[in-house]
Amino acid sequence: MTLGPEGLQQTCNHSLIDLEMPMSRYRTTLPLEPGFEEILTPAACEFLVSLHERFEGERQQRLAARLQLQAQLDREPRLDFLSETASIRAGDWKVAAIPDDLMDRRVEITGPVDRKMVINALNSGARVFMADFEDSNSPTFSNCVQGQINLRDANRGDLSYVSPEGKSYRMVEQPAVLLVRPRGWHLPEKHFLVDGQPISGSLFDFGLYFFHNFKQRQQKGTGVYLYLPKLEHYLEARLWNEVFVFAQSALGAPQGNIRATVLIETITAAFQMDEILWELRDHSSGLNCGRWDYIFSFIKKFRKHPAFLLPDRAQVTMEKHFLASYVKRLIQTCHRRGIHAMGGMAAQIPIKNDATANDAAMEKVRRDKQREVEAGHDGTWVAHPGLIGIAQDIFDKGMPLANQIEKPLPAGEVTAQDLLKVPEGTRTEAGLRTNIEVGLQYVEAWLRGNGCVPIHNLMEDAATAEISRTQVWQWQRHGADLEDGRKVSPELVRQISSEELQRLLENAAPGNRFVEAGQLYLDMMLAEDSPEFLTLVAYDHL
């Protein structure tokens, strides 16, 4: 038996301890750690069942549509704005009014849902903290459920932590505004089964967070604020909107309690920004330039075509025409619809032992944030608390009001050709070697449960590892020319992978998983067809 919306609402009004649930259709595949029963309550689990029952079929249809489009792009690399939604793009409409506590989002910090990291991010001085169940989180069952406990405590205002060394951490009285990023539509949660089938990771993360926190947030005069990752089509945004409407109705929350910022981090979504905002118009809080996943998507979608070979990852900067055009269109679209256009991530990390290198890294951050505020962005992302002051200062000077939504729009139309212009540059052995080494280090850490990894003074997550992985696949698939005249071949990839793996093993700590990571990463780089997502393949090894 599955409770419908009325039963769910009634259930939520009773003590969870006293509930007697019918024969359950759900089960976990791992024993619950202490405290997990406070999150995976019978009522919360029944709510997850209702989400799965209502939306899993449509989710599968959306994922199948992705594969169909990929097959079309494999044959012909053509994308354009949709004729079927021309009236939406031409229409004079706006999304719902911005909540007061989301009006000023000039600096947002992001990070995984680790307890200490959540406290430090909420206390960091950023306007917003995006707590991440996706790219910076290795989705072990422990990480995902403990993360829900951490966010529940944060919403209650009693989040604290004592380190093994005895150092105490506690939230400040006025922390950053909390936003949460659930996993993307493509990811399952294999440790929570409904009728023997894994639930969607998206529905698992969203469902538990909304179930346990919407009342607390409503009592504080705020809403449930989200980031939505990796959407590839406006119908995927429609699916999220239907989830929101159902969840609010089922649990007795007012419609519009949920607000979601969509990361435009796929090349297909860049052609459907108006449509995505339209679908979420009652629940929208804008769009964000998810630059790293966007570059990954550009490579992935056109991977079969040598005309779309990209240069070294380090050369694919935001000044390149296809990325500058994507930024311009996002700002035009959001401001026309009365909502925030958020800038991208600064992945640099302060370098403590080299002042010269640190100055150079921080200057890159300054230039990047100056570019964003001058372009018209309403805020930006940083990966490290040490960058907040730099970003804050630049946006304070360049954006004296809470946002730039009323600022005149950037002039000029962005065309399909602008969005698809392949950047020029060179491919080098150093770039190839960096892609392989970074991927090896990231996958090894991910397998050990860490999804946010500092490598070479940059904070790497799944998105940046995906660029590295798909770029190597693309180069070896098409025998790309290196600057020194050699071609990238499977043999060269194997050779460099072996060299980098041996070097990493020489300094690796006991209990490392480099051998497993090395084989896994090599298989993906040399696969007959590039896997859709690194995290989907690696998830079988968690």
One Martini backbone bead per residue (centre of mass of N, CA, C, O) as a GRO file, in nm:
protein
  542
    1MET     BB    1   0.097   0.035   0.022
    2THR     BB    2   0.024   0.376  -0.081
    3LEU     BB    3   0.039   0.692   0.000
    4GLY     BB    4  -0.122   0.959  -0.047
    5PRO     BB    5  -0.138   1.290  -0.002
    6GLU     BB    6  -0.325   1.276   0.250
    7GLY     BB    7  -0.167   1.062   0.407
    8LEU     BB    8   0.095   1.218   0.419
    9GLN     BB    9  -0.008   1.464   0.573
   10GLN     BB   10  -0.105   1.310   0.821
   11THR     BB   11   0.161   1.172   0.896
   12CYS     BB   12   0.322   1.448   0.950
   13ASN     BB   13   0.129   1.502   1.224
   14HIS     BB   14   0.289   1.271   1.356
   15SER     BB   15   0.456   1.066   1.533
   16LEU     BB   16   0.711   0.872   1.417
   17ILE     BB   17   0.726   0.657   1.646
   18ASP     BB   18   0.403   0.566   1.616
   19LEU     BB   19   0.423   0.436   1.354
   20GLU     BB   20   0.222   0.214   1.137
   21MET     BB   21   0.314   0.046   0.873
   22PRO     BB   22   0.277  -0.101   0.606
   23MET     BB   23   0.372  -0.298   0.382
   24SER     BB   24   0.662  -0.257   0.236
   25ARG     BB   25   0.827  -0.133  -0.079
   26TYR     BB   26   1.087  -0.085   0.087
   27ARG     BB   27   1.459  -0.079   0.088
   28THR     BB   28   1.767  -0.137   0.221
   29THR     BB   29   2.107  -0.260   0.147
   30LEU     BB   30   2.194  -0.130   0.422
   31PRO     BB   31   2.283  -0.064   0.714
   32LEU     BB   32   2.206   0.149   0.965
   33GLU     BB   33   2.326   0.411   1.097
   34PRO     BB   34   2.352   0.611   1.340
   35GLY     BB   35   2.060   0.824   1.285
   36PHE     BB   36   1.918   0.733   1.014
   37GLU     BB   37   1.626   0.690   1.134
   38GLU     BB   38   1.565   1.006   1.134
   39ILE     BB   39   1.539   1.005   0.811
   40LEU     BB   40   1.438   0.694   0.759
   41THR     BB   41   1.141   0.711   0.792
   42PRO     BB   42   0.843   0.589   0.720
   43ALA     BB   43   0.728   0.854   0.602
   44ALA     BB   44   0.966   0.929   0.420
   45CYS     BB   45   0.963   0.665   0.255
   46GLU     BB   46   0.674   0.695   0.146
   47PHE     BB   47   0.737   0.950  -0.008
   48LEU     BB   48   0.942   0.822  -0.197
   49VAL     BB   49   0.748   0.622  -0.321
   50SER     BB   50   0.557   0.835  -0.446
   51LEU     BB   51   0.768   0.958  -0.634
   52HIS     BB   52   0.843   0.707  -0.788
   53GLU     BB   53   0.559   0.626  -0.890
   54ARG     BB   54   0.503   0.904  -1.041
   55PHE     BB   55   0.819   0.963  -1.197
   56GLU     BB   56   0.992   0.728  -1.321
   57GLY     BB   57   0.878   0.699  -1.605
   58GLU     BB   58   0.954   0.987  -1.703
   59ARG     BB   59   1.252   0.971  -1.648
   60GLN     BB   60   1.309   0.744  -1.853
   61GLN     BB   61   1.215   0.905  -2.099
   62ARG     BB   62   1.427   1.130  -2.077
   63LEU     BB   63   1.676   0.945  -2.101
   64ALA     BB   64   1.601   0.831  -2.379
   65ALA     BB   65   1.606   1.107  -2.526
   66ARG     BB   66   1.906   1.154  -2.495
   67LEU     BB   67   1.999   0.913  -2.670
   68GLN     BB   68   1.858   1.000  -2.929
   69LEU     BB   69   2.010   1.267  -2.964
   70GLN     BB   70   2.293   1.149  -2.968
   71ALA     BB   71   2.250   0.986  -3.227
   72GLN     BB   72   2.205   1.234  -3.404
   73LEU     BB   73   2.480   1.376  -3.340
   74ASP     BB   74   2.657   1.146  -3.448
   75ARG     BB   75   2.560   1.204  -3.744
   76GLU     BB   76   2.481   1.526  -3.675
   77PRO     BB   77   2.618   1.846  -3.568
   78ARG     BB   78   2.306   1.969  -3.484
   79LEU     BB   79   2.189   2.285  -3.353
   80ASP     BB   80   1.881   2.449  -3.233
   81PHE     BB   81   1.621   2.628  -3.210
   82LEU     BB   82   1.297   2.576  -3.126
   83SER     BB   83   1.000   2.588  -3.300
   84GLU     BB   84   0.787   2.490  -3.075
   85THR     BB   85   0.901   2.756  -2.876
   86ALA     BB   86   0.886   3.048  -2.999
   87SER     BB   87   0.661   3.183  -2.822
   88ILE     BB   88   0.822   3.183  -2.560
   89ARG     BB   89   1.063   3.356  -2.655
   90ALA     BB   90   0.865   3.602  -2.750
   91GLY     BB   91   0.746   3.645  -2.489
   92ASP     BB   92   0.589   3.852  -2.220
   93TRP     BB   93   0.753   3.730  -1.942
   94LYS     BB   94   0.766   3.621  -1.594
   95VAL     BB   95   0.874   3.527  -1.312
   96ALA     BB   96   0.864   3.495  -1.005
   97ALA     BB   97   0.913   3.650  -0.736
   98ILE     BB   98   1.164   3.742  -0.533
   99PRO     BB   99   1.292   3.656  -0.259
  100ASP     BB  100   1.442   3.834  -0.018
  101ASP     BB  101   1.686   3.614   0.047
  102LEU     BB  102   1.755   3.622  -0.294
  103MET     BB  103   1.834   3.910  -0.398
  104ASP     BB  104   2.133   3.863  -0.272
  105ARG     BB  105   2.407   3.674  -0.463
  106ARG     BB  106   2.714   3.764  -0.506
  107VAL     BB  107   2.816   3.519  -0.308
  108GLU     BB  108   2.894   3.174  -0.368
  109ILE     BB  109   2.931   2.872  -0.195
  110THR     BB  110   3.072   2.546  -0.241
  111GLY     BB  111   2.986   2.202  -0.130
  112PRO     BB  112   2.976   1.950   0.054
  113VAL     BB  113   2.791   1.756   0.323
  114ASP     BB  114   2.991   1.790   0.525
  115ARG     BB  115   2.982   1.897   0.840
  116LYS     BB  116   3.222   2.092   0.856
  117MET     BB  117   3.175   2.229   0.577
  118VAL     BB  118   2.899   2.344   0.636
  119ILE     BB  119   2.981   2.530   0.862
  120ASN     BB  120   3.202   2.693   0.713
  121ALA     BB  121   3.015   2.795   0.485
  122LEU     BB  122   2.797   2.936   0.662
  123ASN     BB  123   3.047   3.115   0.805
  124SER     BB  124   3.211   3.265   0.554
  125GLY     BB  125   3.032   3.531   0.423
  126ALA     BB  126   2.853   3.434   0.232
  127ARG     BB  127   2.535   3.456   0.103
  128VAL     BB  128   2.576   3.156  -0.014
  129PHE     BB  129   2.506   2.798   0.021
  130MET     BB  130   2.594   2.509  -0.172
  131ALA     BB  131   2.472   2.202  -0.113
  132ASP     BB  132   2.631   1.892  -0.227
  133PHE     BB  133   2.515   1.581  -0.392
  134GLU     BB  134   2.703   1.584  -0.638
  135ASP     BB  135   3.002   1.666  -0.778
  136SER     BB  136   3.129   1.699  -0.460
  137ASN     BB  137   2.995   1.404  -0.416
  138SER     BB  138   3.030   1.098  -0.289
  139PRO     BB  139   2.761   0.851  -0.323
  140THR     BB  140   2.745   0.739  -0.058
  141PHE     BB  141   2.523   0.647   0.172
  142SER     BB  142   2.652   0.796   0.404
  143ASN     BB  143   2.680   1.075   0.275
  144CYS     BB  144   2.376   1.119   0.203
  145VAL     BB  145   2.249   1.083   0.491
  146GLN     BB  146   2.436   1.261   0.658
  147GLY     BB  147   2.371   1.514   0.495
  148GLN     BB  148   2.076   1.532   0.593
  149ILE     BB  149   2.144   1.574   0.888
  150ASN     BB  150   2.309   1.833   0.855
  151LEU     BB  151   2.076   2.004   0.724
  152ARG     BB  152   1.873   1.977   0.946
  153ASP     BB  153   2.051   2.114   1.164
  154ALA     BB  154   2.087   2.379   1.014
  155ASN     BB  155   1.779   2.454   1.009
  156ARG     BB  156   1.767   2.451   1.330
  157GLY     BB  157   2.055   2.582   1.444
  158ASP     BB  158   2.236   2.300   1.565
  159LEU     BB  159   2.512   2.293   1.424
  160SER     BB  160   2.780   2.063   1.508
  161TYR     BB  161   3.145   2.009   1.581
  162VAL     BB  162   3.400   1.759   1.666
  163SER     BB  163   3.707   1.695   1.638
  164PRO     BB  164   3.955   1.466   1.694
  165GLU     BB  165   4.123   1.719   1.832
  166GLY     BB  166   3.876   1.905   1.978
  167LYS     BB  167   3.747   2.091   1.779
  168SER     BB  168   3.505   2.345   1.760
  169TYR     BB  169   3.186   2.369   1.582
  170ARG     BB  170   2.960   2.650   1.488
  171MET     BB  171   2.704   2.820   1.410
  172VAL     BB  172   2.595   3.107   1.323
  173GLU     BB  173   2.328   3.324   1.348
  174GLN     BB  174   2.408   3.441   1.037
  175PRO     BB  175   2.396   3.266   0.784
  176ALA     BB  176   2.389   3.144   0.502
  177VAL     BB  177   2.210   3.075   0.244
  178LEU     BB  178   2.037   2.775   0.170
  179LEU     BB  179   2.139   2.547  -0.078
  180VAL     BB  180   2.040   2.258  -0.287
  181ARG     BB  181   2.201   1.976  -0.458
  182PRO     BB  182   2.093   1.740  -0.635
  183ARG     BB  183   2.094   1.494  -0.822
  184GLY     BB  184   2.077   1.385  -1.123
  185TRP     BB  185   1.866   1.214  -1.335
  186HIS     BB  186   2.091   0.979  -1.401
  187LEU     BB  187   2.100   0.905  -1.095
  188PRO     BB  188   2.115   0.659  -0.867
  189GLU     BB  189   1.986   0.479  -0.566
  190LYS     BB  190   2.098   0.162  -0.480
  191HIS     BB  191   2.016   0.166  -0.147
  192PHE     BB  192   1.713   0.237  -0.256
  193LEU     BB  193   1.423   0.040  -0.277
  194VAL     BB  194   1.149   0.002  -0.516
  195ASP     BB  195   1.037  -0.284  -0.593
  196GLY     BB  196   1.361  -0.350  -0.646
  197GLN     BB  197   1.421  -0.046  -0.733
  198PRO     BB  198   1.601   0.209  -0.792
  199ILE     BB  199   1.614   0.518  -0.704
  200SER     BB  200   1.633   0.830  -0.759
  201GLY     BB  201   1.865   1.055  -0.664
  202SER     BB  202   1.692   1.307  -0.688
  203LEU     BB  203   1.445   1.207  -0.516
  204PHE     BB  204   1.600   1.137  -0.264
  205ASP     BB  205   1.724   1.413  -0.200
  206PHE     BB  206   1.473   1.589  -0.221
  207GLY     BB  207   1.269   1.434  -0.046
  208LEU     BB  208   1.421   1.445   0.226
  209TYR     BB  209   1.464   1.748   0.243
  210PHE     BB  210   1.172   1.843   0.224
  211PHE     BB  211   1.038   1.673   0.445
  212HIS     BB  212   1.240   1.784   0.692
  213ASN     BB  213   1.241   2.130   0.612
  214PHE     BB  214   0.993   2.308   0.525
  215LYS     BB  215   0.877   2.394   0.801
  216GLN     BB  216   1.125   2.531   0.921
  217ARG     BB  217   1.153   2.739   0.689
  218GLN     BB  218   0.870   2.860   0.708
  219GLN     BB  219   0.901   2.965   1.004
  220LYS     BB  220   1.149   3.159   0.891
  221GLY     BB  221   1.050   3.287   0.606
  222THR     BB  222   1.119   3.055   0.402
  223GLY     BB  223   1.253   2.832   0.166
  224VAL     BB  224   1.313   2.588  -0.074
  225TYR     BB  225   1.642   2.574  -0.202
  226LEU     BB  226   1.774   2.517  -0.536
  227TYR     BB  227   1.977   2.307  -0.746
  228LEU     BB  228   1.986   2.215  -1.100
  229PRO     BB  229   2.132   1.953  -1.276
  230LYS     BB  230   2.192   1.856  -1.610
  231LEU     BB  231   2.006   1.972  -1.805
  232GLU     BB  232   1.876   1.896  -2.158
  233HIS     BB  233   1.563   1.980  -2.121
  234TYR     BB  234   1.255   2.124  -2.073
  235LEU     BB  235   1.117   1.852  -1.980
  236GLU     BB  236   1.298   1.826  -1.727
  237ALA     BB  237   1.182   2.080  -1.593
  238ARG     BB  238   0.891   1.986  -1.587
  239LEU     BB  239   0.938   1.750  -1.401
  240TRP     BB  240   1.029   1.914  -1.160
  241ASN     BB  241   0.772   2.080  -1.134
  242GLU     BB  242   0.588   1.837  -1.075
  243VAL     BB  243   0.731   1.757  -0.819
  244PHE     BB  244   0.678   2.016  -0.663
  245VAL     BB  245   0.371   2.018  -0.670
  246PHE     BB  246   0.332   1.745  -0.534
  247ALA     BB  247   0.494   1.788  -0.272
  248GLN     BB  248   0.335   2.034  -0.164
  249SER     BB  249   0.062   1.893  -0.159
  250ALA     BB  250   0.130   1.639   0.013
  251LEU     BB  251   0.260   1.834   0.268
  252GLY     BB  252   0.124   2.134   0.284
  253ALA     BB  253   0.258   2.328   0.095
  254PRO     BB  254   0.306   2.603  -0.062
  255GLN     BB  255   0.302   2.727  -0.354
  256GLY     BB  256   0.644   2.834  -0.402
  257ASN     BB  257   0.839   2.728  -0.177
  258ILE     BB  258   0.996   2.645  -0.422
  259ARG     BB  259   1.335   2.717  -0.541
  260ALA     BB  260   1.510   2.716  -0.867
  261THR     BB  261   1.833   2.674  -0.992
  262VAL     BB  262   1.968   2.647  -1.312
  263LEU     BB  263   2.210   2.467  -1.466
  264ILE     BB  264   2.394   2.565  -1.748
  265GLU     BB  265   2.566   2.247  -1.848
  266THR     BB  266   2.447   2.224  -2.145
  267ILE     BB  267   2.423   2.263  -2.481
  268THR     BB  268   2.115   2.214  -2.506
  269ALA     BB  269   2.019   2.419  -2.284
  270ALA     BB  270   2.125   2.680  -2.432
  271PHE     BB  271   1.863   2.651  -2.638
  272GLN     BB  272   1.648   2.648  -2.352
  273MET     BB  273   1.617   2.883  -2.140
  274ASP     BB  274   1.330   2.991  -2.163
  275GLU     BB  275   1.188   2.717  -2.127
  276ILE     BB  276   1.293   2.654  -1.844
  277LEU     BB  277   1.173   2.901  -1.706
  278TRP     BB  278   0.880   2.847  -1.783
  279GLU     BB  279   0.843   2.571  -1.638
  280LEU     BB  280   0.961   2.727  -1.352
  281ARG     BB  281   0.818   3.009  -1.293
  282ASP     BB  282   0.700   2.939  -0.988
  283HIS     BB  283   1.019   2.807  -0.910
  284SER     BB  284   1.221   3.035  -0.977
  285SER     BB  285   1.596   3.149  -0.945
  286GLY     BB  286   1.731   3.082  -1.219
  287LEU     BB  287   2.061   3.096  -1.364
  288ASN     BB  288   2.369   2.906  -1.439
  289CYS     BB  289   2.718   2.897  -1.516
  290GLY     BB  290   2.825   2.572  -1.581
  291ARG     BB  291   3.122   2.553  -1.721
  292TRP     BB  292   3.244   2.265  -1.690
  293ASP     BB  293   3.003   2.095  -1.788
  294TYR     BB  294   2.977   2.245  -2.057
  295ILE     BB  295   3.240   2.145  -2.179
  296PHE     BB  296   3.178   1.849  -2.150
  297SER     BB  297   2.921   1.854  -2.328
  298PHE     BB  298   3.055   1.950  -2.588
  299ILE     BB  299   3.228   1.703  -2.621
  300LYS     BB  300   3.017   1.473  -2.594
  301LYS     BB  301   2.808   1.552  -2.821
  302PHE     BB  302   3.076   1.581  -3.044
  303ARG     BB  303   3.275   1.323  -3.033
  304LYS     BB  304   3.246   1.205  -3.346
  305HIS     BB  305   3.381   1.493  -3.436
  306PRO     BB  306   3.674   1.638  -3.549
  307ALA     BB  307   3.571   1.945  -3.565
  308PHE     BB  308   3.543   1.927  -3.220
  309LEU     BB  309   3.822   1.971  -3.133
  310LEU     BB  310   3.997   2.044  -2.848
  311PRO     BB  311   4.198   2.195  -2.660
  312ASP     BB  312   4.340   2.247  -2.401
  313ARG     BB  313   4.183   2.301  -2.113
  314ALA     BB  314   4.344   2.570  -2.032
  315GLN     BB  315   4.241   2.718  -2.312
  316VAL     BB  316   3.932   2.702  -2.211
  317THR     BB  317   3.806   2.997  -2.187
  318MET     BB  318   3.571   3.257  -2.137
  319GLU     BB  319   3.677   3.415  -2.403
  320LYS     BB  320   3.560   3.227  -2.571
  321HIS     BB  321   3.308   3.247  -2.791
  322PHE     BB  322   3.116   3.016  -2.691
  323LEU     BB  323   3.119   3.117  -2.390
  324ALA     BB  324   3.047   3.417  -2.420
  325SER     BB  325   2.772   3.356  -2.556
  326TYR     BB  326   2.645   3.197  -2.324
  327VAL     BB  327   2.655   3.425  -2.120
  328LYS     BB  328   2.492   3.637  -2.275
  329ARG     BB  329   2.229   3.471  -2.304
  330LEU     BB  330   2.175   3.425  -2.004
  331ILE     BB  331   2.146   3.722  -1.923
  332GLN     BB  332   1.927   3.802  -2.117
  333THR     BB  333   1.715   3.597  -2.024
  334CYS     BB  334   1.692   3.655  -1.720
  335HIS     BB  335   1.637   3.967  -1.728
  336ARG     BB  336   1.381   3.948  -1.899
  337ARG     BB  337   1.250   3.751  -1.654
  338GLY     BB  338   1.340   3.861  -1.357
  339ILE     BB  339   1.630   3.713  -1.301
  340HIS     BB  340   1.899   3.542  -1.219
  341ALA     BB  341   2.256   3.560  -1.329
  342MET     BB  342   2.491   3.328  -1.274
  343GLY     BB  343   2.803   3.261  -1.215
  344GLY     BB  344   3.096   3.098  -1.192
  345MET     BB  345   3.367   2.909  -1.106
  346ALA     BB  346   3.625   2.935  -0.866
  347ALA     BB  347   3.891   2.687  -0.833
  348GLN     BB  348   4.078   2.816  -0.661
  349ILE     BB  349   4.359   2.798  -0.430
  350PRO     BB  350   4.529   2.888  -0.184
  351ILE     BB  351   4.889   2.954  -0.166
  352LYS     BB  352   5.096   2.925   0.111
  353ASN     BB  353   5.412   2.846  -0.011
  354ASP     BB  354   5.359   3.071  -0.264
  355ALA     BB  355   5.335   3.393  -0.333
  356THR     BB  356   5.357   3.413  -0.640
  357ALA     BB  357   5.145   3.197  -0.712
  358ASN     BB  358   4.916   3.325  -0.552
  359ASP     BB  359   4.900   3.593  -0.701
  360ALA     BB  360   4.832   3.469  -0.977
  361ALA     BB  361   4.572   3.323  -0.891
  362MET     BB  362   4.416   3.575  -0.780
  363GLU     BB  363   4.422   3.729  -1.049
  364LYS     BB  364   4.238   3.533  -1.198
  365VAL     BB  365   3.995   3.582  -1.020
  366ARG     BB  366   3.963   3.885  -1.067
  367ARG     BB  367   3.920   3.873  -1.374
  368ASP     BB  368   3.675   3.687  -1.369
  369LYS     BB  369   3.488   3.868  -1.187
  370GLN     BB  370   3.502   4.118  -1.362
  371ARG     BB  371   3.375   3.994  -1.610
  372GLU     BB  372   3.103   3.923  -1.476
  373VAL     BB  373   3.006   4.202  -1.377
  374GLU     BB  374   3.028   4.339  -1.661
  375ALA     BB  375   2.826   4.143  -1.809
  376GLY     BB  376   2.573   4.104  -1.562
  377HIS     BB  377   2.598   3.955  -1.322
  378ASP     BB  378   2.450   3.863  -0.984
  379GLY     BB  379   2.683   3.649  -0.940
  380THR     BB  380   2.900   3.402  -0.770
  381TRP     BB  381   3.152   3.150  -0.755
  382VAL     BB  382   3.313   2.952  -0.494
  383ALA     BB  383   3.542   2.697  -0.343
  384HIS     BB  384   3.678   2.910  -0.135
  385PRO     BB  385   3.699   3.120   0.134
  386GLY     BB  386   3.958   3.283   0.021
  387LEU     BB  387   3.765   3.417  -0.226
  388ILE     BB  388   3.540   3.599  -0.113
  389GLY     BB  389   3.672   3.880  -0.086
  390ILE     BB  390   3.732   3.922  -0.384
  391ALA     BB  391   3.443   3.890  -0.497
  392GLN     BB  392   3.304   4.097  -0.314
  393ASP     BB  393   3.462   4.349  -0.399
  394ILE     BB  394   3.389   4.344  -0.701
  395PHE     BB  395   3.074   4.346  -0.664
  396ASP     BB  396   3.052   4.599  -0.493
  397LYS     BB  397   3.169   4.791  -0.715
  398GLY     BB  398   2.993   4.674  -0.975
  399MET     BB  399   2.731   4.615  -0.757
  400PRO     BB  400   2.549   4.822  -0.560
  401LEU     BB  401   2.324   4.645  -0.584
  402ALA     BB  402   2.168   4.340  -0.542
  403ASN     BB  403   2.149   4.365  -0.860
  404GLN     BB  404   2.119   4.351  -1.248
  405ILE     BB  405   1.828   4.318  -1.374
  406GLU     BB  406   1.778   4.636  -1.466
  407LYS     BB  407   1.988   4.625  -1.657
  408PRO     BB  408   2.082   4.660  -1.950
  409LEU     BB  409   2.106   4.469  -2.210
  410PRO     BB  410   2.289   4.296  -2.397
  411ALA     BB  411   2.392   4.337  -2.708
  412GLY     BB  412   2.279   4.119  -2.923
  413GLU     BB  413   2.264   3.828  -3.097
  414VAL     BB  414   2.251   3.484  -3.029
  415THR     BB  415   2.364   3.220  -3.206
  416ALA     BB  416   2.421   2.904  -3.300
  417GLN     BB  417   2.707   2.964  -3.406
  418ASP     BB  418   2.817   3.081  -3.145
  419LEU     BB  419   2.771   2.818  -2.962
  420LEU     BB  420   2.948   2.628  -3.192
  421LYS     BB  421   3.222   2.749  -3.171
  422VAL     BB  422   3.535   2.640  -3.211
  423PRO     BB  423   3.812   2.646  -3.039
  424GLU     BB  424   4.125   2.754  -3.044
  425GLY     BB  425   4.437   2.559  -3.043
  426THR     BB  426   4.636   2.341  -2.850
  427ARG     BB  427   4.804   2.021  -2.829
  428THR     BB  428   4.956   1.852  -2.551
  429GLU     BB  429   5.129   1.654  -2.348
  430ALA     BB  430   5.066   1.811  -2.091
  431GLY     BB  431   4.759   1.802  -2.129
  432LEU     BB  432   4.733   1.495  -2.136
  433ARG     BB  433   4.872   1.434  -1.865
  434THR     BB  434   4.680   1.599  -1.689
  435ASN     BB  435   4.421   1.449  -1.753
  436ILE     BB  436   4.519   1.179  -1.638
  437GLU     BB  437   4.612   1.258  -1.354
  438VAL     BB  438   4.353   1.392  -1.251
  439GLY     BB  439   4.168   1.152  -1.296
  440LEU     BB  440   4.310   0.954  -1.110
  441GLN     BB  441   4.287   1.117  -0.849
  442TYR     BB  442   3.982   1.151  -0.845
  443VAL     BB  443   3.882   0.857  -0.859
  444GLU     BB  444   4.027   0.761  -0.606
  445ALA     BB  445   3.883   0.953  -0.409
  446TRP     BB  446   3.592   0.875  -0.481
  447LEU     BB  447   3.616   0.573  -0.392
  448ARG     BB  448   3.672   0.691  -0.083
  449GLY     BB  449   3.440   0.942  -0.058
  450ASN     BB  450   3.573   1.186  -0.237
  451GLY     BB  451   3.439   1.473  -0.441
  452CYS     BB  452   3.666   1.694  -0.328
  453VAL     BB  453   3.976   1.786  -0.495
  454PRO     BB  454   4.297   1.890  -0.444
  455ILE     BB  455   4.472   1.994  -0.753
  456HIS     BB  456   4.699   2.207  -0.832
  457ASN     BB  457   4.531   2.447  -0.691
  458LEU     BB  458   4.258   2.290  -0.752
  459MET     BB  459   3.911   2.228  -0.748
  460GLU     BB  460   3.804   1.911  -0.793
  461ASP     BB  461   3.547   1.755  -0.980
  462ALA     BB  462   3.347   1.582  -1.182
  463ALA     BB  463   3.350   1.792  -1.411
  464THR     BB  464   3.662   1.813  -1.454
  465ALA     BB  465   3.704   1.508  -1.495
  466GLU     BB  466   3.526   1.490  -1.750
  467ILE     BB  467   3.696   1.656  -1.933
  468SER     BB  468   3.947   1.480  -1.921
  469ARG     BB  469   3.819   1.214  -2.019
  470THR     BB  470   3.681   1.309  -2.293
  471GLN     BB  471   3.931   1.432  -2.423
  472VAL     BB  472   4.096   1.177  -2.451
  473TRP     BB  473   3.892   1.020  -2.614
  474GLN     BB  474   3.877   1.220  -2.852
  475TRP     BB  475   4.177   1.220  -2.932
  476GLN     BB  476   4.212   0.909  -2.980
  477ARG     BB  477   3.981   0.865  -3.181
  478HIS     BB  478   4.115   1.102  -3.393
  479GLY     BB  479   4.420   1.144  -3.383
  480ALA     BB  480   4.541   1.383  -3.250
  481ASP     BB  481   4.740   1.657  -3.273
  482LEU     BB  482   5.032   1.746  -3.157
  483GLU     BB  483   5.264   1.993  -3.130
  484ASP     BB  484   5.508   1.767  -3.183
  485GLY     BB  485   5.350   1.561  -3.414
  486ARG     BB  486   5.196   1.375  -3.261
  487LYS     BB  487   4.969   1.122  -3.193
  488VAL     BB  488   4.680   1.025  -3.042
  489SER     BB  489   4.689   0.714  -2.885
  490PRO     BB  490   4.630   0.434  -2.715
  491GLU     BB  491   4.932   0.388  -2.652
  492LEU     BB  492   4.988   0.666  -2.526
  493VAL     BB  493   4.778   0.647  -2.303
  494ARG     BB  494   4.895   0.398  -2.166
  495GLN     BB  495   5.174   0.508  -2.106
  496ILE     BB  496   5.094   0.755  -1.934
  497SER     BB  497   4.921   0.604  -1.730
  498SER     BB  498   5.149   0.428  -1.619
  499GLU     BB  499   5.336   0.657  -1.527
  500GLU     BB  500   5.134   0.805  -1.337
  501LEU     BB  501   5.062   0.568  -1.157
  502GLN     BB  502   5.344   0.509  -1.048
  503ARG     BB  503   5.391   0.787  -0.923
  504LEU     BB  504   5.146   0.778  -0.728
  505LEU     BB  505   5.223   0.513  -0.576
  506GLU     BB  506   5.490   0.613  -0.438
  507ASN     BB  507   5.293   0.833  -0.252
  508ALA     BB  508   5.091   0.646  -0.133
  509ALA     BB  509   4.866   0.553   0.081
  510PRO     BB  510   4.731   0.345   0.268
  511GLY     BB  511   4.437   0.224   0.107
  512ASN     BB  512   4.446   0.273  -0.171
  513ARG     BB  513   4.282   0.301  -0.528
  514PHE     BB  514   4.470   0.321  -0.788
  515VAL     BB  515   4.446   0.060  -0.947
  516GLU     BB  516   4.142   0.073  -0.989
  517ALA     BB  517   4.133   0.358  -1.109
  518GLY     BB  518   4.321   0.307  -1.350
  519GLN     BB  519   4.143   0.097  -1.496
  520LEU     BB  520   3.881   0.258  -1.509
  521TYR     BB  521   3.991   0.508  -1.662
  522LEU     BB  522   4.112   0.365  -1.906
  523ASP     BB  523   3.853   0.231  -2.008
  524MET     BB  524   3.708   0.505  -2.065
  525MET     BB  525   3.921   0.634  -2.263
  526LEU     BB  526   3.907   0.343  -2.457
  527ALA     BB  527   3.636   0.317  -2.538
  528GLU     BB  528   3.431   0.268  -2.795
  529ASP     BB  529   3.223   0.426  -2.610
  530SER     BB  530   3.155   0.693  -2.441
  531PRO     BB  531   3.059   0.744  -2.149
  532GLU     BB  532   2.830   0.950  -2.016
  533PHE     BB  533   2.938   0.882  -1.708
  534LEU     BB  534   3.165   0.839  -1.470
  535THR     BB  535   2.973   0.801  -1.217
  536LEU     BB  536   2.818   0.557  -1.327
  537VAL     BB  537   3.055   0.362  -1.345
  538ALA     BB  538   3.180   0.407  -1.050
  539TYR     BB  539   2.928   0.330  -0.872
  540ASP     BB  540   2.982   0.015  -0.880
  541HIS     BB  541   3.248   0.070  -0.670
  542LEU     BB  542   3.101   0.167  -0.391
   0.00000   0.00000   0.00000
